[in-house]
Amino acid sequence: MSHTESVTNGEGAGRAVEMLDHMPRDASVDEWGVFASTTEALTLTLLTELVRRTSLQPEVPSSVSAIVDGVYAAELDHWLFISKLYEPSTTKFWIPDALFGGAGDALDLTAVGQGVAAGEHLFVNTYLVGVTTCAAAGRPELARYSAELAAVESEHRLLGQTLAGASPPNDLGFAVFEFDRIGQIEEALVGAGFGLGEQGGSAGRFYDLPQEPIAPRVPVSSNEPR
C-alpha cells in the first residue's frame, strides 16, 4: 500500500489505536486527549490553507514548498491517529489573518514562520503535558506516543524558526515546559487571536476542517506511533 493510500484511510494509525482500546479511561487523560485532538484538527485546517496559498504564489521557493508539504503530511498522520482515540471539541476554527501575513491569498513567509514557531511551542507543551498525564494514569504506551508527537512538533517549531529568520533557529537545550495544565495552553492560544469554535480576538475568518483531507504531496516515514 502506498503512503498516500495508507495515510488517507488511516489504516496505520488504526493499528496503534487498537492496542490502546482495552486500557481504562481516565478523566485527566480524556481532557488532554480531547484538547490534543482539537489542536491537531486546527493544525490540519491551518496547513490546508497554507498549502493552498503557497500553491498560488510562484515566488515561494521550492525548498519552502517542500517544507510546508512535509509538515502537512506529518500533521495529517497526527490527526488520523489522535482523532481515532479522541473526538475534537470543534472542527471550526477562527484563524488570524496575521498568521499568513494578510487576508485573502496573502502570504508572508516570515509571518508564517513566526506563527508556526509560536504555535508549535504550545503544541510541544501540549504533548509534554500528555507525557506526564498519561504516565501518571498508568498509560505508558500513550505517554510514549505523546513524546513521539512532541518530537515531531519540535521539528516543526525549528522549521518555523528557520522561515522567520531566527539565528540560530535551534535555540533550545530542552523543550520549554511553560504550562502544566491544558487550560493554560488553551488560554494562550485564544490570547493569540485564535478561536476554537468561536470568533477569535484578532482580524481573521472561520475555517473548517476538510471533510476529506487532501492527500499529501510528499511522503514522510514513520506514519504511526511505535
Buried (B, 14 or more C-beta within 10 A) or exposed (E): EEBBEBBBEBBBBBEBBEEBEEBEEBEBBBBBBBBBBBBBBBBBBBBBBBBEBBEEEEEBEEEBBEBBBBBBBBBBBBBBBBBBBBBBBBBBBBBBBBBBBBEEEEBBBEBBBBBBBBBBBBBBBBBBBBBBBBBEBEBEBBBBBBBBBBEBBBBBBBBBBBBBEBEEBEEEEEBEEEBEEBEBBBEBBBEBBBBBEEEBEBEBBBBEBEEEBBBBBBEBEEBBBE
